[in-house]
Amino acid sequence: MPEAPDIDPHTAAATLEWLVEMGCDEGIAEQPLNRYALPDRMPPAATAPAPQAAPNAAPTLLRVDSDPVTEAERAATAATTLDDLRAALSGYPHCDLRLGAKSLVFCDGNPAARVMIIGEAPGRDEDRAGKPFVGAAGQLLDKMLAAIGMARDADDAAKSVYITNVLPWRPPSNRDPEPLEVAMMLPFLRRHVELADPDILILMGNHACNAVLGRKGITKMRGQWATGFDRPALPMLHPAYLLRQPSAKRDAWADLLDLAARLDG
């Protein structure tokens, strides 16, 4: 029997965390399993007699499934409350992200808030908790908001925020959202903004800017007010970026002061 590798507990914990991030969440079985092997005998295919067309009958039209984006628009438009919209998202069958996610991450904070924050997508911590921005980036976001006297759990709508993401389900291994995924979720996001009806949108990072404004380049766009979903929108650096680039916190602080001044004005 081969000897166990010489690895310290901290390295082992870091390796295990990395494997979980990569989506390796199943243990090793006692016996190998070839998932590509075919059984010795395949069940016979069922055959049904071809239908006989009636004399002079009109030709049968084949049913074509509706376009996923069109169906998303229809479902989102039919929602008249935030609870309706959450239910519509939960029942939407075309986005395969839901198959690999543990939770539908819909929102957090005060729906009556003047400020609505839109992020990219849930990460591992958010997928487990069912709420957006609860991991390390979310903790930094809470500190940033507290610096200007705001919080997601504040009862006062003037001092609270409401938070959601472009995608409500975690992409595998935290990969970037794909264009079709964003296109399917965009009608739900637009309706989410309409129902919450905030005064201001904060677009956290490139993917939120691309979904709402149709363009990227967050390091150049940050701090420049724009119009998204018919209301003022402020692009900001994502807290996850600030964790990797602490020197950019100065820019984030300037944007927070600009937001506070806009709210006061």
N, C-alpha and C positions, 0 to 999 in steps of 0.2 A: 504494500500500500504506500503510495507516494506521501512524502512528508508535507504537512500543511505549510503554505508560504509564510515567511517571516514578515508579518505586517502588524503595525501598531494599531490600537483601537481607533484613533482619530482618522487614520488613513482608511481603515475599513469602513467607518461610518460615512466618510466623504464619498468613497467608491459606491456604497449602497445607495446613497442619495442621488448620485449621478445616474446610476442604473434606473432608478425610479423615474427621474426626469426624462430619460430616454424612452420610457414606456415599458421597461422590463419589470413587470409586476407579477410574474408567475414563478413559482418555485420549480426546481428540477425534479422530474419524476424519477421513480426507482428504475423504470424500464424505458428505453428509448421508444419513441412513437414516431413513425413515419406518416406524417399527415398527407403525403402525396401518393401513398400506395392505394391501389384499387382493391376492392374485395375480390375474392376468387370468382364469385358469380354475381353479375349485376342483375337486379330485378328486371324482368321483361317490361318493355315500354307498353303502356296501355294504349290501345288503339280504339278509336271510336268511329263508327260508320259516318261517312261524309253526309252532311245534311242535303236532302233533295230540295231544290228550289221549286216552289209552286209555279205552275204555268202562268206566264205573263206577270210574274212578281217583280216588283221594283228591286234593283240591285241593292245588296246590303252594304251599308257604309261602315267601314272599320272605325272603331273608337280611337281617337288620338288623345293621349294624356295631355292635360293642360300644361302650359309652361310654368316651371317652378316660380319664377319671378312674378308672373301674372297672378298665380295662386296666392303668393305671399301678399301682394298688393290687395287682393280681395279680402283675405283674412284680416289684414291689418286695418283696413278701412272699416270693416264691420265691428271692430272693437270700440266700445263707447266708454270704457273705463280702463284703468290700469290693470285691474284684475282680469278683465276680458282679454286684454292684450297678452298678459302672461299665459292665460289658458290657450290663446291662439298660437303662441309660440310653442307651448308644450305639445300641442297637437299637430304642429306642422311636420309633415313626414319627409320632406325632400332634402334636408340638410343632414348629411351623414355624420357630422360632428357629434350629434346627440347620441350616436350609437357607442362612442368611446368615452363619453363624459360621464362623470358621476352625478353632476348636478346641472340644472338649468340656472345660470347665474343671471338674474333679472335686474336687480337694483339694490340700492341701499341708501339710507338717508331719508330726508324729509321731502316727500313729493310736492309740497307747497313751497319749496325753496326758490329763491330768486335765481340761484346759480345751479346749472346742471352740468356735471362733468361727464365727458364721454371718453372712455379709454379704448383699448384695442380689443382684448379678449381675456378671459380668465386664465390664470396660471394654476399651478398645482394646488396652492393653498386656497385659492378662490373656488376651485372645483370641489374641494373637500368641504368648505364652509358654506357654499351656495351664495356667497356675497362677493361683490367686486372690491378690489383693492384692500385685501386683508393681510397680504404677505408683507415682505420687507418694503416693497415699493409703496404699499398702502399705508404702512406705519409712517413712512417719510411724508406721504401726502397729508396725513392727519397733523403732523408737526408743522408742515407748511401752512395749512389752513389755520391752525391755532395761532400762528405768528401774526395773522391779521384779524384775529378774533372770530374765526368761523369754525364750525364743526359739523360733521355729518349728522350727529345726534342732537343738535340744538333744536329746541322747540320753536324759537323765533325764526320765522321764514327769512328774515333779513340777515340772520347770522348762520343759517344752515346751508347745506348743499345736498344735492340729489345726484346719485352716481349710477352710471350704467356703462355698458361696453358696446362696441360695434357688433361683436359676436357674443352670444349668450352661452356658448359651449366652448370648452377648452380644446384647442387644436392639439393633435398628437405631438408630444415632445415639445410643446410650446412653439411650433413652427409658425411662420407668418400666415395670416389669412390669405386664402386663395380668392381670385377675382369673383368666381361664381358664388362662393360662400358669402362674400360681402354683398353681392348683388341680391341674393335671396334675403339677407337680413336687413337690407337698407329700408324697405317699406316698413318693417316693424320698428326700426330705429326712428324713422321720420314720424311715425304715428306716436311713438313713445314721447318724443319731444312735443308734439301737438297736445297730447293729453296732459302732460306735466306742465306745459306752458311756462317755462322759465323766462326770465328777462334776459339772461346771458348764458351762452354756452362756453364751456372751457374744453378745448380739444387737446387731449393729452397724447402727443406723439404723432408720428407720420401717418399711421394707419387711420387714426381718427380724422386727421385733416384730409386724407385722400378720400375717405368715405363721405364726409360732409361737404368739403369744399372742392373735391375733384383734383387736388394737386398735393404733391409732397415737397420735401425740403424744409424740415422743421427747424433746422438751425438758422435758416434765413427767414422763415415765416413767423417764428416765435415773437411775441410782443407786438405783432402787427394785426390790428383789429380787422376782421372780415365779416361777411354776412353768410350765415349758414342756417338753412331751414327758416329763413325769413326773420332772423333775429341776430343781434350782435354775437360774434364768436371770436374768442381769443385763443390762438394756438399757443401751447406751452410745451416745454420739454417734459417728457415722461419721467416720473420719479425713478423708474428703473434706469434710465439714462443717467440721472443725477447720481445714482449710487455707483455707477461705473466711472463717471466723470465729475468728481466733486467740485472741480473748478467752475463748472457750469451753474452751480447753485446761485452765484451772483446774478446771472440772467433770470433765473426763476424768481428770485427775490424781487427784482425790478418788475417782473410781470405781475406778481402778487400785489405789489403796491399800486400798480396801474389798475388792477381789478378792484381793489379797495376804493380807490379814488373814483372809479366809474360808478360803483354802487352808492357811494356817498353823494355823488353829483346827481 
